[in-house]
Amino acid sequence: MNEERSSKKKLIANIIFFLIVIIVLGVIIFNINDINEIINHTKTAKIGYLIIAVVLVLIHMTLTNLSLYAIQSKVENSLPFWPTMHIANTEHLFNAITPFSSGGQPIQAYYLIKNGLSGDESMSVLVVNFIVYQFILTIFSTTGLIIYFSRIYETISQYAFIIVVGFVINTIILVGLILVATVDGFKRLLRGFFRLLGKIKFLNKPMTKLEEKTFTFVERFQKGAKYLLSNKKILFDIILLRVIDLIVFYSIPVFIFSALHVEVADVWFVIFMTAFSCTFMLWVPTPGASGGVEWAFTMLFVEVIANSSVVVTTMLFWRGITYFLPLILGFFSYLIIRRRSETVCE
């Protein structure tokens, strides 16, 4: 009961923080841009292209959720299709309302365990899912940098350090997760760390207990992670899902630009520029990296498309479709899986 209250309080606090950030961001955007021009662009937008953009984000969400389902279906206590899809879908809500987009995996772990997976199984599933995603994302972004390096540098040379920082952070996260999930020496490193702290007299007993629990958990977690990562078929399936997912998701601005009567000459350039604006701003400590992503998208495209009001309108449509729509659908999944979990526990 106390745990349930605590989680509700955290959710409410995150929602309040999220709303404050969004309101402030909205005020800033509309203060530095001509709102009448944005309204005019919105009125003349081609609805058909916007519908395609909405369909693409729904496909993106489905592919993302299928990736988690495909991985967890291989563990011993695997869950049925629909509960897993709803648990996966909660990521779109909790990543959107928590700083650093950090809330998705904890809530998924909580409900995976509540619905039947063990702690090490849920951690193995989530970490493997994230490792594959981060790996494909890093390869995808690096490919874009190589292909369009000179053009990107000409466009945003004054902001090149941001790409470097984002690239380094993403790479460090990827390498760290691979080490935690696969390297046996990590267990010994943890054991040595706890024993070092245990030399402090009043920490000796708690560190001894923590060492035993942590070592066993990490050992079982690594066993599960190695099993999943060594399963070539499932690995191929989720890599394929992730590649298609990234192309689908980052191509959405192409259709929004078309809706606003802007001819896109190089589709892949728009796809990779959109990827940069998302992936290299994840270190911004706001819900869903709000503010950072909008700024990066605007700065990247305003140099390519001379009309800044068109770029801002595109950005607003893009964030509305790819950020707020998944957030709302994620909220409904959260309500469904929370009710199901309460029924399971009874």
Buried (B, 14 or more C-beta within 10 A) or exposed (E): EEEEEEBEEBBEEBBEBBEEBBEEBEEEBEEEBEEEBBEEBBEEBBEEBBEBBBEBBBBBBBBBBBBBBBBBBBBEEBBEEEBBBBBBBBBBBBBBBBBBBEBBBBBBBBBBBBBBBBEBBBBBBBBBBBBBBBBBBBBBBEEBBEEBEEBBEEBBEEBEEBBEEBBEBBBEBBEEBBEBBBEEEBBEBBBEEBEEBBEEEEBEEEBEEBBEEBBEBBEBBBEBBBBBBEBEEBBEBBBEBBBEBBBBBBBBBBBBBBBBEBEBEEEBBBBBBBBBBBBBBBBBEBBBBBBBBBBBBBBBBBBBBEBBBBBBBBBBBBBBBBBEBBBEBBBEBBEBBBEBBEEEEE
